[in-house]
């Protein structure tokens, strides 16, 4: 097998990275940025000693409920009990923005990761799904994470994740075999090894050495759901197998939870999936609509949404004309265009709406002021009654997204059941309930009344370490 130069560099940098010396070798080194945010969380409960987060990548609420109602996940149910709540992902419904929000306790716009792919400093494109750019993710995000807060308090934490490799560097014992499994997309073995190493790490340490926080990232279901669809027999089988693989760790956590050293365990996800029945190449559509003498914008295809960055040669009118033309495509749900720093144009097939982000207004945490139809209101108290509920939720998501420093100039949303990546039967990145709603199961923690749907960025903020 012959490897291209980029494929070779990808494999080489990742193998160096998983051996824990990527920063020392200098595969990537750039300048990070700092952000500040405050939060109040709906989660409440006694102060835990150890918080364990099991994140099953790509597990949507509807998929979980369907399998749960058929009693196909017995180990999860036996450990967590019957109660489950709903988590609301941030837009875009992608892995890296949502896990970044989880681990920093900050919503979209308050941390630097606005997509799986972003245009970064000096117009450089970073793809956080690529092992080449994984060290850069660590560099730009780690200062804002819970791991860093715990380190400053001299408290231990573990991160058993190949993508979010924070916390103790000695727990997830990686090797060349693991690197080949990752690059070769052998996720079943990676998940099994991650769970095995999690259990071994607990078993070999005394209670006084357990960490305050453990993050375990299981990635296989996401890959299977992409290839075969979220409700496919292959995805159902993978999730059932994962439930069996979780049993030894869950039994250990149950046995060792005590009044002397309590263990709070959460099972959650970062996003769900849209079942795709039609795909098309959004890049080709855009190419045919670009005016003569205008450069083609940078297109970051994120499956059910595409982010566009324009050069200065594009005037506001030219961008809006392109947005109008794209919105008439039957496979496009909506086009959102940022004009200046605060104005957002929403193009639907039959209407145009303009909203404006208004600075200096007093709103609740994670809310911001919007001017729409001459009325200024905070995003979290918009009138969400039908028939405008979906429209206002789109406004709220768009306002948060375009406030991110790495956000683009335009976003194209695929219509329901449509994707921009032709090789996948399951895709995500959009704003449907299937993509944005995920389950959360909790043990030794509770949700306060009136908080049945929890924003993902508020989940960990409640715990006092």
Buried (B, 14 or more C-beta within 10 A) or exposed (E): EEEEEEEEBBBBBBBBBBBBEBBEEEBBEEEBEEBEBEBEBBBEBEEBBBBBBBBBBBBBBBBBBBBBEEEBBEBBBEBBEEEBBBBBBBBBBBBBBBBBBBBBBBBBBBBBBBBBBBBBEEEEEBBBBBBBBBBBBBBBBBBBBBBBBBBEEEEBBBBBBBBBBBBBBEBBEBEEEBBEBBBEEBBBBBBBBBBEBBBEBBEEEEEEEBBBBBBBBBBBBBBBBBBBBBBBEEBBEBBBBBBEBBBBBBBBBEEBBEEEBBBBBBBBBBBBBBBBEEBBEBEEBBEEBBEEEBEEBBBBBBBBBBBBBBEEEBEBEBBBEBBBBBBEBEBBBBBBBBBEEBBBBBBBEEEEBEBBBBEEBEBEEBBBBBBBEEEEBBBBEBEEEEEBEEBBBBBBBBBBBBBBEBBBBBBBBBBBBBBBBEEBBBBBBBBBBBBBBBBBBBBBBBBEEEBEBBBBBBBBBBBEB
